[in-house]
Amino acid sequence: MTNRTVAELAGLRRRFASMLYESMLLLGVLALTFLVPYLILGPVTGFTPPGWMLWIHVFLVLGVYFVWYWRRGGQTLAMQTWRLKIVAADGQGASLGRCWLRYALAWPSVLLLGFGLLWALIDRERQFLHDRLAGTCIVLLSQQSKT
């Protein structure tokens, strides 16, 4: 983040705590989006989707969840709790394209044994690799901030 006066970069412990809380919320989001189409309609219609279709479903549902929240105010529900916000590297709100890029890059960042998350241990500003590549960062909001 180039403009240090905009906001303080969020610490690793706070970001990991937010990720843990977010994962619990995402279980509910995925449960709701799988319940009707696959667990209720599936047996009635006899349709069992192939595994690749389920992965595309997960990718798209989570993508819509994250990008919608990041574009709406820079924060998911968990990020609001931990006073974190996604911004572009210049401190402005992240664009739609930048949000989708961050989301897409987060998948390999996490799935490759967390390499992109561990990257923060050697990054000069402690940013995750997907944030660095997408031109975003996670900032800590002040106690007085409502957004």
Summary of the structure (lengths in Angstrom):
residues: 147
radius of gyration: 16.8
end to end distance: 19.1
largest distance: 57.9
contacts: 410
relative contact order: 0.18
helix: 62%
strand: 8%
